[in-house]
Amino acid sequence: MRRRLLICATLGLLPAVLLAQPDPQPSFDVVSIKPNHTNQGIPLVVFQPGGRMIAANVNIRQVILVAYGIENLQLVNAPDWTTSERFAIEARTSDATPTSTIRLMLRSMLAGRFSLVAHTERRELPIAALTMARADKRPGPKLRPSGPECAPVRPPEGIPMPPPPPPPPPGAANASPIRIILEKDEPLGRRCGAMVAPGWMSARSITMEEFTRQLSPVLRRPVFNETGLAGEFDYDMIFSPEGLGGALVGPPPASVSDAPSLETALRDDLGLRLESRRGPVDVLVVDRIERPTEN
């Protein structure tokens, strides 16, 4: 009798134990990973109509940043090869997969194909606060309130406009639009353009919160908005890219070679100032990562 009661009690616990199991991490249906020794291809993670994810010329540090939605400063202890070696990655999933799920799928890929093991910590790190530079709190001449129409974004001499996105594949006319998946989510439904290149930043109809997200990878540290400016703005800024990070690689064009420092351009053109500080930042610490086997 006692044995039968123990069995019944154990069976009674099973549903609760099973319910407590976490859902499996979503993953791509198919993944192809190959070394990219040519350095050819767009160095971005792109989700195309039809459920095709392409990262044709990326390093794995970049993929980790996209997968976990963090900035470069927040990734700690990644070996040098995760930056120096480039890969061509293709994967497939359903066309309607949201960006948040694609990030989780990238995490599954990193764990399965690169043996990534990592944990999170909170550390005191350099940060920056974006504040107003002038005593009267007025913006500078190149930071203008946005109008109802989108003004064109015109790059300085020597920086070409990017080509338009390719047309969707046959049969995908009604599929979702192309998505570029960055480290941080862009606001949904952005109505106007923006461009960032070494030594040049320009955007239309952008908030100060969005602007700080553009500044963070350039400064290689988190930037927080303390301007007090509300609403949307247009801005254009040329600065010397020496010693700074950025989305693109390669030498800056001649038009920005003699430009002022970023701090000077922020102050004189936009009426803004950066204050260096230290503060708590959540970081991802890499415990283990290995090169993948090619397929």
Secondary structure, 3 states (H helix, E strand, C coil): CHHHHHHHHHHHHHHHHHHCCCCCCCCCCEEEEEECCCCCCCCCEEEECCCEEEEEEEEHHHHHHHHHCCCHHHEECCCCHHHHCEEEEEEECCCCCCHHHHHHHHHHHHHHHCCCEEEEEEEEEEEEEEEECCCCCCCCCCEEECCCCCCCCCCCCCCCCCCCCCCCCCCCCCCCCCEEECCCCCCCCCCCCEEEECCEEEEEEECHHHHHHHHHHHHCCCEEECCCCCCCEEEEEECCCCCCCCCCCCCCCHHHCCCCCHHHHHHHHHCEEEEEEEEEEEEEEEEECCCCCCC
